[in-house]
Every structure is written in C-alpha cells, then in structure tokens.
C-alpha cells in the first residue's frame, strides 16, 4: 500500500514537472516567433518608408541638420524611384545610429543592414553598397530604380542578443 502511494506521488510529481518544462519550452518558442514577427514588421516598415518617402525636408541632403525624417525617393517621381544623391549620402555619410534615430528606432535593440545591388550588370563590373551587420535577421527587399537602372534594395533587421 505504501509503495502504491509513493508510486502515485512519483507519477504525479513527474507529470507536474514535465508539464511545467513543456510550457516553458512553448513560451520560449512563442517569444522567438514574436521576435521574428517584430523583425519582419520593422524591416517592411523601414524599406517602404525609405523607398516611398523623399524625407523631410525633401532636399535633406543639402542641409542634414534640418532633416526630420529619412527617405530616399526622388521628390518629384513615383514610389521606388530613388535619388542617387540621397543613396550615396545614405551609404557614405550616415551612421547606423543616425539612421536608427531618423527611422524612429531610438533605444531599440535591433541590428540593421542595408544592401543595394544592381539587377543587371553591364560587362564585368559589379558592385554592392552595404551598411550595417544584421546577418541572420529578417530581410525585406524591393526593386527600385535609380537613374533609369534597376536595383535590389534590401533591409535586414535582427534583434540584438
């Protein structure tokens, strides 16, 4: 009889322990999924903002200190037609901290990466503009036009560990 009671308590304890550990594992998986969804939403929001908006003011390259919001689109054209001047300034003169701040990611725990590369290469010349390090993050891509040429613009967002 005592052995039966001990056996019953052991089974009860083990089932309670396994149910706790499995719920912890499920909540960790749920958190990972939420992080990935968060990365995806931020990447899509960033790339759409950069490719559709010319920024505020629209000629922010001339006076960066007056810039209130970042955008790479030409001010007089359709969405996804980007300004070469803004692209060059973006990749060569802005830091990731400045970009994060202008995109409204102040104090957020995200690594960002921006990549721009041509779709069609003429001859043997090849180039890729790259800024940041968010390898392994969620990537959002758009086809964009710069001075009549087609490019792929990618934004990668990864939550910092």
Backbone as JSON, one array per atom type, in Angstrom:
{
  "sequence": "XXXXXXXXXXXXXXXXXXXXXXXXXXXXXXXXXXXXXXXXXXXXXXXXXXXXXXXXXXXXXXXXXXXXXXXXXXXXXXXXXXXXXXXXXXXXXXXXXXXXXXXXXXXXXXXXXXXXXXXXXXXXXXXXXXXXXXXXXXXXXXXXXXXXXXXXXXXXXXXXX",
  "N": [[0.82, -1.19, 0.0], [1.91, 1.3, 0.85], [3.9, 1.51, -1.01], [2.38, 1.76, -3.32], [1.21, 4.28, -2.9], [3.5, 5.92, -2.8], [4.41, 5.47, -5.39], [2.29, 6.58, -6.84], [2.48, 9.29, -6.04], [5.0, 9.85, -7.09], [4.53, 9.59, -9.84], [2.65, 11.64, -10.13], [4.22, 13.86, -9.39], [6.23, 13.78, -11.4], [4.65, 14.15, -13.72], [3.67, 16.71, -13.21], [6.11, 18.15, -13.2], [7.03, 17.72, -15.88], [4.96, 18.96, -17.28], [5.33, 21.62, -16.54], [7.91, 22.11, -17.59], [7.46, 21.71, -20.34], [5.62, 23.75, -20.89], [7.24, 25.94, -20.45], [9.12, 25.62, -22.49], [7.4, 25.92, -24.68], [6.61, 28.58, -24.29], [9.02, 29.9, -24.66], [9.49, 29.3, -27.36], [7.31, 30.65, -28.43], [8.02, 33.27, -27.8], [10.3, 33.55, -29.41], [9.07, 33.39, -31.91], [7.48, 35.7, -31.8], [9.51, 37.63, -31.71], [10.59, 37.27, -34.28], [8.4, 38.01, -35.86], [8.21, 40.66, -35.09], [10.7, 41.63, -36.05], [10.22, 41.26, -38.77], [8.04, 43.04, -39.26], [9.26, 45.5, -38.68], [11.35, 45.57, -40.58], [9.91, 45.63, -43.01], [8.47, 48.0, -42.67], [10.58, 49.88, -42.55], [11.87, 49.6, -45.1], [9.8, 50.28, -46.84], [9.27, 52.92, -46.06], [11.74, 54.18, -46.68], [11.83, 53.79, -49.46], [9.55, 54.99, -50.52], [9.12, 57.51, -49.44], [10.38, 60.86, -49.81], [11.67, 62.01, -47.73], [12.02, 64.44, -45.02], [13.09, 67.64, -44.72], [12.38, 67.5, -48.3], [14.71, 67.93, -49.71], [16.85, 67.11, -48.06], [19.53, 66.36, -48.19], [21.04, 68.59, -48.76], [21.06, 70.03, -46.4], [21.66, 68.49, -43.78], [21.34, 68.74, -41.04], [18.84, 69.8, -40.74], [17.14, 67.74, -41.21], [14.27, 65.86, -40.59], [12.95, 63.5, -41.03], [13.79, 60.44, -42.63], [14.18, 59.58, -46.03], [14.51, 58.1, -49.23], [13.5, 58.41, -51.73], [13.0, 60.04, -54.91], [11.93, 63.39, -55.01], [10.09, 64.25, -56.88], [8.96, 62.14, -58.23], [7.64, 58.82, -58.9], [6.82, 56.26, -56.41], [9.47, 54.13, -55.27], [11.38, 55.0, -57.0], [14.45, 56.06, -56.66], [16.65, 58.6, -55.32], [19.82, 59.23, -56.55], [21.72, 60.87, -55.36], [20.81, 60.97, -52.69], [21.03, 58.27, -52.01], [23.84, 57.81, -52.21], [24.73, 59.58, -50.22], [23.45, 58.45, -47.99], [24.68, 55.87, -47.76], [27.37, 56.59, -47.49], [27.73, 58.68, -45.63], [26.0, 58.68, -43.39], [25.62, 57.35, -40.11], [24.88, 54.17, -38.56], [23.58, 54.58, -36.12], [22.54, 57.17, -36.47], [20.81, 56.69, -38.59], [19.05, 54.83, -37.41], [17.9, 56.45, -35.43], [16.63, 58.43, -37.01], [14.75, 56.84, -38.23], [13.06, 56.28, -36.23], [13.76, 54.37, -34.36], [14.91, 54.73, -31.89], [16.82, 53.76, -29.14], [16.01, 51.16, -29.43], [16.54, 47.63, -29.58], [17.95, 46.59, -32.02], [19.8, 45.24, -34.74], [20.8, 46.56, -37.82], [20.9, 46.23, -41.38], [21.76, 47.34, -44.57], [21.54, 46.86, -48.01], [22.42, 47.44, -51.34], [22.21, 46.55, -54.66], [22.9, 46.11, -58.16], [20.52, 44.86, -60.56], [20.94, 44.01, -63.18], [24.05, 43.5, -64.65], [26.44, 45.32, -66.45], [28.84, 44.26, -68.66], [31.84, 43.33, -67.01], [31.82, 44.65, -64.68], [30.96, 45.03, -61.29], [29.19, 45.79, -58.35], [28.42, 46.42, -54.91], [26.62, 48.1, -52.54], [26.86, 48.4, -49.09], [25.79, 48.52, -45.73], [26.05, 48.18, -42.3], [25.32, 45.4, -40.01], [23.45, 42.82, -39.82], [23.22, 40.11, -40.15], [21.45, 37.1, -40.59], [19.08, 38.1, -39.77], [15.65, 39.2, -40.34], [14.85, 39.72, -43.71], [13.84, 42.21, -45.92], [12.97, 43.04, -49.2], [13.09, 45.21, -52.06], [12.45, 46.09, -55.44], [14.01, 48.73, -57.01], [14.39, 51.86, -58.77], [17.1, 53.66, -59.97], [18.25, 56.42, -61.46], [17.25, 55.41, -63.94], [18.15, 52.77, -63.96], [17.77, 49.39, -62.79], [17.63, 48.17, -59.49], [18.21, 46.08, -56.59], [17.11, 46.61, -53.4], [17.8, 45.95, -50.12], [16.76, 45.41, -46.78], [17.78, 44.37, -43.66], [16.81, 43.16, -40.53], [17.59, 42.45, -37.23], [17.03, 41.3, -33.99], [18.96, 42.37, -31.27], [21.12, 40.26, -29.37]],
  "CA": [[0.0, 0.0, 0.0], [2.81, 2.45, 0.91], [4.59, 1.57, -2.3], [1.41, 2.3, -4.29], [1.07, 5.73, -2.64], [4.75, 6.54, -3.26], [4.42, 5.4, -6.85], [1.3, 7.56, -7.32], [3.06, 10.62, -5.84], [6.1, 9.99, -8.05], [3.92, 9.85, -11.15], [2.05, 12.97, -10.05], [5.32, 14.83, -9.39], [6.85, 13.79, -12.73], [3.74, 14.76, -14.69], [3.68, 18.15, -12.92], [7.41, 18.67, -13.65], [7.06, 17.74, -17.35], [4.02, 19.97, -17.8], [5.98, 22.92, -16.35], [9.01, 22.28, -18.54], [6.94, 21.85, -21.7], [5.03, 25.09, -21.05], [8.37, 26.87, -20.55], [9.65, 25.47, -23.84], [6.43, 26.52, -25.61], [6.62, 30.04, -24.17], [10.26, 30.37, -25.29], [9.25, 29.24, -28.8], [6.38, 31.74, -28.75], [8.78, 34.52, -27.77], [11.11, 33.58, -30.63], [8.17, 33.71, -33.02], [7.12, 37.12, -31.68], [10.69, 38.4, -32.12], [10.7, 37.2, -35.74], [7.32, 38.83, -36.41], [8.62, 42.04, -34.83], [11.75, 41.93, -37.02], [9.59, 41.35, -40.09], [7.27, 44.29, -39.33], [10.19, 46.64, -38.71], [12.05, 45.57, -41.87], [8.97, 46.07, -44.05], [8.19, 49.43, -42.42], [11.77, 50.66, -42.91], [12.13, 49.63, -46.54], [8.74, 51.04, -47.5], [9.49, 54.33, -45.76], [12.89, 54.66, -47.45], [11.6, 53.73, -50.91], [8.37, 55.74, -50.92], [9.2, 58.89, -48.96], [11.59, 61.61, -50.14], [12.24, 62.55, -46.5], [11.57, 65.76, -44.58], [12.55, 68.17, -45.97], [12.66, 66.64, -49.45], [16.11, 68.15, -50.14], [17.61, 66.99, -46.81], [20.97, 66.17, -48.46], [21.68, 69.9, -48.76], [21.18, 70.5, -45.02], [21.34, 67.29, -42.99], [20.93, 69.11, -39.68], [17.41, 70.12, -40.75], [16.39, 66.53, -41.54], [13.36, 65.38, -39.55], [12.68, 62.09, -41.33], [14.65, 59.91, -43.69], [13.56, 58.98, -47.19], [15.46, 58.06, -50.34], [12.8, 58.58, -53.01], [13.05, 61.33, -55.59], [10.78, 64.17, -54.54], [9.14, 64.56, -57.96], [8.68, 60.95, -59.04], [6.8, 57.76, -58.35], [7.47, 55.44, -55.38], [10.51, 53.17, -55.65], [12.37, 55.67, -57.84], [15.29, 56.65, -55.62], [17.6, 59.65, -55.67], [21.22, 58.78, -56.48], [22.39, 61.73, -54.39], [20.41, 60.52, -51.34], [21.61, 56.93, -51.81], [25.27, 57.97, -51.95], [24.87, 60.2, -48.9], [22.98, 57.46, -47.03], [25.68, 54.82, -47.56], [28.72, 57.1, -47.21], [27.83, 59.73, -44.61], [25.17, 58.47, -42.2], [25.96, 56.2, -39.27], [23.72, 53.33, -38.22], [22.86, 55.23, -35.03], [21.77, 58.27, -37.05], [19.73, 56.09, -39.38], [18.08, 54.28, -36.46], [17.2, 57.57, -34.81], [15.74, 59.05, -38.0], [13.69, 55.88, -38.54], [12.22, 56.12, -35.05], [14.17, 53.18, -33.6], [15.77, 55.18, -30.78], [16.85, 52.9, -27.97], [15.55, 49.81, -29.72], [17.61, 46.64, -29.62], [17.98, 45.95, -33.33], [20.89, 45.46, -35.68], [20.27, 46.84, -39.16], [21.82, 46.08, -42.5], [21.2, 47.86, -45.81], [22.32, 46.41, -49.16], [21.91, 47.87, -52.65], [23.0, 45.97, -55.74], [22.2, 46.16, -59.44], [19.89, 43.63, -61.04], [21.66, 43.63, -64.4], [25.4, 44.05, -64.69], [26.95, 45.5, -67.8], [30.25, 43.87, -68.71], [32.34, 42.59, -65.85], [31.78, 45.49, -63.48], [29.99, 44.63, -60.29], [29.37, 46.5, -57.09], [27.37, 46.25, -53.91], [26.71, 49.03, -51.42], [26.43, 47.68, -47.91], [25.95, 49.26, -44.48], [25.5, 47.51, -41.14], [25.56, 43.98, -39.82], [22.31, 42.15, -39.21], [23.13, 38.8, -40.8], [20.57, 36.19, -39.87], [17.83, 38.77, -39.44], [14.6, 39.16, -41.36], [15.22, 40.56, -44.85], [12.77, 42.7, -46.79], [13.6, 43.53, -50.43], [12.27, 45.93, -53.04], [13.08, 46.52, -56.68], [13.97, 50.19, -57.1], [15.02, 52.44, -59.95], [17.99, 54.8, -59.72], [18.69, 56.97, -62.75], [16.85, 54.53, -65.03], [18.66, 51.4, -63.8], [17.05, 48.59, -61.82], [18.45, 47.69, -58.37], [17.55, 45.42, -55.46], [17.43, 47.27, -52.13], [17.45, 45.03, -49.04], [16.92, 45.82, -45.38], [17.77, 43.24, -42.75], [16.62, 43.57, -39.14], [17.79, 41.35, -36.28], [17.03, 41.71, -32.59], [20.26, 42.13, -30.63], [21.05, 39.23, -28.33]],
  "C": [[0.87, 1.26, 0.0], [3.53, 2.62, -0.42], [3.65, 2.14, -3.36], [1.25, 3.81, -4.13], [2.32, 6.46, -3.11], [4.82, 6.55, -4.78], [3.45, 6.44, -7.45], [1.85, 8.98, -7.17], [4.21, 10.88, -6.82], [5.55, 10.31, -9.44], [3.32, 11.25, -11.19], [3.13, 14.05, -10.12], [5.95, 14.93, -10.78], [5.94, 14.43, -13.78], [3.66, 16.27, -14.47], [4.97, 18.79, -13.44], [7.46, 18.78, -15.18], [6.09, 18.77, -17.93], [4.61, 21.37, -17.63], [7.08, 23.13, -17.38], [8.51, 22.42, -19.97], [6.29, 23.2, -21.91], [6.12, 26.14, -21.15], [8.96, 26.82, -21.95], [8.71, 26.12, -24.85], [6.45, 28.04, -25.5], [7.9, 30.62, -24.77], [10.09, 30.35, -26.81], [8.31, 30.36, -29.23], [7.1, 33.08, -28.75], [9.67, 34.65, -28.99], [10.26, 33.96, -31.84], [7.78, 35.18, -32.98], [8.28, 38.01, -32.08], [10.81, 38.41, -33.64], [9.61, 38.04, -36.41], [7.65, 40.3, -36.24], [9.7, 42.47, -35.82], [11.16, 42.12, -38.41], [8.83, 42.67, -40.24], [8.19, 45.5, -39.45], [10.9, 46.71, -40.05], [11.15, 46.08, -42.99], [8.67, 47.56, -43.9], [9.36, 50.3, -42.87], [11.93, 50.74, -44.42], [11.04, 50.41, -47.28], [8.9, 52.54, -47.26], [10.63, 54.89, -46.62], [12.6, 54.74, -48.95], [10.43, 54.58, -51.4], [8.48, 57.22, -50.56], [10.48, 59.58, -49.43], [12.29, 62.15, -48.89], [11.68, 63.93, -46.19], [12.78, 66.55, -44.11], [13.0, 67.3, -47.15], [14.09, 66.79, -49.97], [17.06, 68.06, -48.94], [19.11, 66.82, -47.03], [21.71, 67.5, -48.4], [21.89, 70.45, -47.35], [20.73, 69.38, -44.08], [20.85, 67.65, -41.59], [19.45, 69.46, -39.61], [16.53, 68.9, -41.0], [15.56, 66.07, -40.34], [13.0, 63.91, -39.76], [13.45, 61.69, -42.59], [13.81, 59.3, -44.8], [14.52, 59.07, -48.35], [14.81, 58.26, -51.7], [13.04, 59.96, -53.59], [11.8, 62.1, -55.18], [9.73, 64.4, -55.62], [8.75, 63.33, -58.77], [7.79, 59.97, -58.3], [7.55, 57.02, -57.24], [8.46, 54.46, -56.0], [11.45, 53.71, -56.73], [13.21, 56.49, -56.88], [16.26, 57.67, -56.18], [19.03, 59.13, -55.5], [21.97, 59.58, -55.42], [22.08, 61.28, -52.95], [21.01, 59.15, -51.02], [23.09, 57.03, -51.45], [25.49, 58.56, -50.56], [24.51, 59.2, -47.79], [24.08, 56.44, -46.72], [27.05, 55.36, -47.13], [28.81, 58.04, -46.01], [27.01, 59.51, -43.34], [25.65, 57.25, -41.43], [24.7, 55.39, -39.0], [22.91, 53.93, -37.08], [22.0, 56.38, -35.54], [20.58, 57.73, -37.83], [18.65, 55.55, -38.45], [17.25, 55.38, -35.82], [16.2, 58.2, -35.78], [14.58, 58.13, -38.39], [12.78, 55.63, -37.35], [12.55, 54.89, -34.23], [15.08, 53.56, -32.44], [15.68, 54.2, -29.61], [16.36, 51.48, -28.21], [16.76, 48.88, -29.85], [17.64, 45.88, -30.94], [19.27, 46.26, -34.05], [20.24, 45.64, -37.05], [21.34, 46.59, -40.2], [21.09, 46.54, -43.76], [22.12, 47.42, -46.95], [21.62, 46.9, -50.43], [22.8, 47.27, -53.71], [22.19, 45.97, -57.03], [21.61, 44.81, -59.82], [20.63, 43.12, -62.26], [23.02, 44.29, -64.38], [25.84, 44.18, -66.13], [28.44, 45.18, -67.8], [30.63, 43.08, -67.48], [32.3, 43.42, -64.58], [30.67, 45.03, -62.55], [30.25, 45.42, -59.02], [28.2, 46.19, -56.18], [27.62, 47.29, -52.83], [26.14, 48.33, -50.2], [26.73, 48.5, -46.67], [25.31, 48.46, -43.37], [25.8, 46.03, -41.1], [24.37, 43.39, -39.08], [22.11, 40.81, -39.9], [22.28, 37.87, -39.94], [19.25, 36.82, -39.47], [16.81, 38.6, -40.55], [14.95, 40.15, -42.46], [13.96, 40.93, -45.63], [13.43, 43.36, -48.0], [12.59, 44.25, -51.3], [13.1, 46.16, -54.3], [12.91, 48.03, -56.76], [14.67, 50.63, -58.38], [15.85, 53.63, -59.51], [18.57, 55.21, -61.07], [18.43, 56.0, -63.91], [17.33, 53.1, -64.94], [17.93, 50.7, -62.66], [18.01, 48.02, -60.77], [17.57, 46.91, -57.4], [18.05, 46.12, -54.2], [16.91, 46.36, -51.02], [17.68, 45.68, -47.69], [16.81, 44.56, -44.54], [17.69, 43.76, -41.32], [16.77, 42.33, -38.26], [17.79, 41.92, -34.87], [18.39, 41.38, -31.99], [20.09, 41.11, -29.52], [21.43, 39.77, -26.99]]
}
